[in-house]
Amino acid sequence: MKRPVKQKYGGQSPWVPRLAGKLALVGLILALMLAGVGLTGLLVWKQMGQWSFFQLTAIGIDGCARTTKKEILGLSGVDVHSNLLALSAGKIRARVESHDWVESALVRRDWPNRLQIVVRERRPVALLSLPGGLHYLDRQGVPFALAQPPEDLDFPVITGLSALPGEQGWQGEQRLGLSRSLNLIRLAGRGGVILPAQGISEINLGGDGKMTLFLVSRPFPIHLGDGREIGRDYNRLVQVLSRLYRERIFVETAAIHMDYQPNQVLVVRAGG
C-alpha cells in the first residue's frame, strides 16, 4: 500500500504574513496608547503649572557683593506670581549670568513654592587700560566690566595693549605679556611685605614684549625684560628692594634694570 505523499510548498509558510500583520497591528495600538499617555501627561503638567499650590511665596538670592539682589531678581525674570513648576532653571541661570559681574549662578527649586538663586561673582585682580577706559580683569585675563568712579580702582593697572581681544582672544606677545603680568600679580598677592600686590601701580607691556613695573610708593621704572622667568624675576626683585630699603637708598633710586645682564642687576641712582 502506498504511503500518502506530503505536499511541499515553496516560499514562506501561509501563516507568516498573518502573524506579521497581527504584530504590526499590536505595535500600532501600543504606539497610540503611548502617544495618548504622553499627551495626557503633557496636559496634566501644563495644568499643574497653573496651580496656586506651586506659586512662588519666596525668592532667596545670595552671593551679592558688587551686584544687588534687585539686579539679580530683575535679570531672573521671576516674581511672586511665577509658578515654580513652570520655571526653567536653565533659562534663569543664563539670564543671571549675562550680568558682567556674575561668573556663575546656581538656581535651585525648594518645593513646593520657594526658589533659591546663588551667584558667584567675578573677582578682579587688575585693571586693564585701553583707549575706551579702564576695564576690570579677572584671574583668567578676561576683561569683564568697565571701571567707573566711584567704584574700587585700587588694583594694579596693566597698560600697553591697544584694544580688547577679538573672538580668539589676544594673540602672540600680547597674550604672553598679559599672562606674565597676571602671574606677577599673583606672586605679589601671596602676602609678601616687600612687594605686595597693593604696592604695584602699573605694569607696562612694551611693543617688544618687555615688561616695565612701576611701584605705588615711588614710580620709577623697573625693567623686567620679557618676563619669561617671572617667578625668578619676582624673587630677585624682592631681594633687590629689600637691600635698597635696608641701606636707605630706595628714595634715591631712579631705575632698576633686572634684565641688565643674565646674572646682573643694574640699579640707577638719581643724579648718578
C-alpha positions in Angstrom: 0.0 0.0 0.0 1.4 3.4 -1.0 2.0 6.0 1.7 0.4 9.4 1.2 2.8 11.9 -0.3 3.2 15.1 1.8 2.8 18.2 -0.3 5.6 20.7 -0.1 5.0 24.5 -0.6 7.6 26.8 -2.0 8.3 30.2 -0.3 7.0 31.3 3.2 4.5 29.4 5.2 1.0 30.8 4.8 0.8 31.7 8.5 3.8 34.1 8.4 2.0 37.1 6.7 -0.9 36.7 9.0 1.4 36.8 12.1 3.3 39.9 10.7 0.0 41.7 10.2 -1.1 41.0 13.8 2.3 42.2 15.2 2.0 45.4 13.2 -1.5 46.0 14.5 -0.3 45.4 18.1 2.6 47.8 17.6 0.3 50.4 16.2 -2.1 50.1 19.1 0.8 50.3 21.6 2.2 53.4 19.9 -1.2 55.1 20.0 -1.5 54.2 23.7 1.9 55.7 24.5 1.1 58.8 22.5 -2.1 59.2 24.4 -0.3 58.7 27.7 2.3 61.3 26.7 -0.3 63.8 25.6 -2.2 63.3 28.8 0.9 63.8 30.9 1.7 67.0 29.0 -1.7 68.4 29.5 -1.6 67.4 33.2 1.9 69.1 33.5 0.6 72.3 31.9 -2.4 72.3 34.1 -0.3 71.8 37.3 1.9 74.7 36.1 -1.1 76.9 36.7 -1.9 75.7 40.2 -1.6 78.2 43.0 0.0 75.4 45.1 3.2 75.9 43.2 3.0 79.7 43.1 6.2 81.3 44.5 6.0 82.7 48.0 9.7 83.4 48.5 12.8 84.0 46.3 16.1 83.8 48.0 19.2 85.5 46.5 22.7 85.0 47.9 26.3 85.9 47.0 25.8 89.5 46.0 28.6 92.0 46.7 29.2 94.0 43.5 25.7 93.1 42.3 22.5 93.8 44.1 19.6 91.4 44.9 17.3 93.8 42.9 19.5 93.5 39.8 19.7 89.7 40.1 15.9 89.4 40.6 15.3 91.7 37.6 17.5 89.5 35.4 15.9 86.3 36.6 12.6 87.3 35.2 10.6 85.7 38.1 8.5 87.2 40.8 6.0 86.0 43.4 3.4 85.4 40.7 5.6 82.9 39.0 4.8 79.1 39.1 7.7 77.0 40.4 6.7 74.1 38.3 6.6 76.1 35.1 10.0 77.8 35.6 13.1 76.8 33.6 16.2 76.8 35.8 18.5 76.8 32.8 16.9 79.9 31.3 17.0 81.7 34.7 20.7 80.8 35.1 21.6 82.1 31.6 19.8 85.4 32.2 21.5 85.9 35.6 25.0 85.0 34.1 24.5 87.7 31.5 25.5 90.3 34.1 29.1 91.5 33.7 30.0 90.7 37.4 28.4 87.3 37.6 30.8 84.4 36.8 28.2 81.6 37.5 24.8 81.2 39.1 23.1 78.3 40.8 19.3 78.1 40.6 17.6 75.6 42.9 13.9 74.8 43.4 12.8 74.4 47.0 9.4 72.6 46.6 6.7 73.4 46.6 6.9 77.2 46.3 10.4 78.6 47.0 13.2 79.5 44.6 16.9 80.0 45.6 19.5 81.8 43.4 23.1 81.8 44.4 25.5 83.9 42.4 29.3 83.7 42.2 30.8 87.0 41.3 33.9 87.7 39.3 36.9 88.8 41.4 39.0 91.5 39.7 42.8 91.2 40.1 43.9 94.1 37.9 42.7 97.0 35.8 43.4 97.0 32.0 43.9 100.3 30.4 42.5 100.6 26.9 41.6 103.6 24.7 37.9 103.2 25.9 38.8 103.4 29.6 39.8 101.1 32.4 38.4 97.5 32.4 38.3 95.1 35.3 40.4 92.0 34.6 39.7 88.6 36.3 42.3 86.0 37.1 41.9 84.3 33.7 42.8 87.5 32.0 39.3 88.3 30.8 38.1 91.9 30.8 34.6 91.8 32.1 33.4 95.3 33.1 34.2 98.9 32.5 35.5 100.6 35.7 34.0 103.9 36.6 34.4 106.1 39.7 33.4 105.9 42.4 34.0 102.1 42.0 37.0 100.5 43.6 40.1 101.3 41.5 42.7 100.0 43.9 44.2 97.4 41.6 47.5 97.2 39.6 47.0 98.8 36.1 48.2 96.9 33.0 49.0 99.2 30.1 50.3 98.7 26.6 47.5 96.8 25.0 45.8 98.7 22.2 42.3 97.1 22.2 40.0 94.4 23.6 40.7 90.9 22.3 38.9 89.5 19.3 36.9 86.3 19.2 40.0 84.2 19.6 41.4 86.4 22.4 44.8 88.2 22.5 47.4 86.6 20.3 51.2 86.3 20.3 53.2 88.7 22.5 50.1 90.4 23.8 48.8 87.1 25.2 52.1 86.1 26.7 52.7 89.6 28.2 49.2 89.6 29.8 49.7 86.1 31.2 53.1 87.0 32.7 51.7 90.2 34.2 48.9 88.2 35.9 51.5 85.7 37.2 53.5 88.6 38.7 50.4 90.0 40.4 49.5 86.5 41.7 53.0 86.1 43.2 52.8 89.6 44.8 49.4 88.7 46.2 50.8 85.8 48.3 51.2 88.2 51.3 54.8 89.4 50.9 55.8 92.6 52.8 58.5 93.9 50.4 56.4 93.8 47.2 52.7 93.1 47.8 50.1 93.4 45.1 48.9 96.6 46.6 52.4 98.1 46.1 52.2 97.6 42.3 51.0 100.7 40.5 51.4 99.8 36.8 52.8 97.0 34.6 53.5 98.3 31.1 53.7 95.8 28.2 56.0 97.2 25.5 55.7 96.5 21.8 58.9 94.4 22.0 57.3 92.1 24.6 59.2 93.5 27.5 57.6 94.4 30.9 58.2 97.5 33.0 56.9 97.7 36.5 56.1 100.9 38.5 55.6 100.9 42.2 53.0 102.9 44.2 55.5 104.3 46.7 58.0 105.5 44.1 57.1 105.3 40.4 60.5 104.8 38.8 60.8 102.2 36.1 61.7 98.6 37.0 62.7 96.9 33.7 61.8 93.2 34.0 62.7 92.1 30.4 60.5 89.6 28.6 59.3 88.1 31.8 59.9 84.5 30.7 61.1 83.6 34.2 58.7 85.8 36.1 58.9 83.7 39.3 62.7 84.1 39.4 62.5 87.7 38.4 60.0 88.4 41.2 62.1 86.8 43.9 65.2 88.6 42.7 63.4 91.9 42.7 62.2 91.3 46.3 65.9 90.8 47.2 67.0 94.0 45.5 64.2 96.1 47.0 64.9 94.6 50.4 68.5 95.7 50.2 67.6 99.2 48.9 65.3 99.6 51.9 67.8 98.3 54.3 70.6 100.6 53.0 68.2 103.5 52.9 68.9 104.3 49.2 65.5 103.4 47.9 64.4 107.1 47.9 67.5 107.8 45.7 66.7 105.1 43.1 65.8 106.3 39.6 65.6 102.9 37.8 66.2 99.2 38.2 67.2 97.0 35.2 66.5 93.4 36.2 67.5 92.5 32.6 70.8 94.2 32.5 72.8 91.0 32.3 71.9 87.3 32.7 73.0 87.3 36.3 73.4 91.0 37.0 71.0 93.8 38.1 71.7 97.5 37.5 70.4 100.0 39.9 70.4 103.6 38.7 70.5 106.3 41.4 69.2 109.8 40.9 71.9 112.1 39.7 74.1 109.1 39.0 
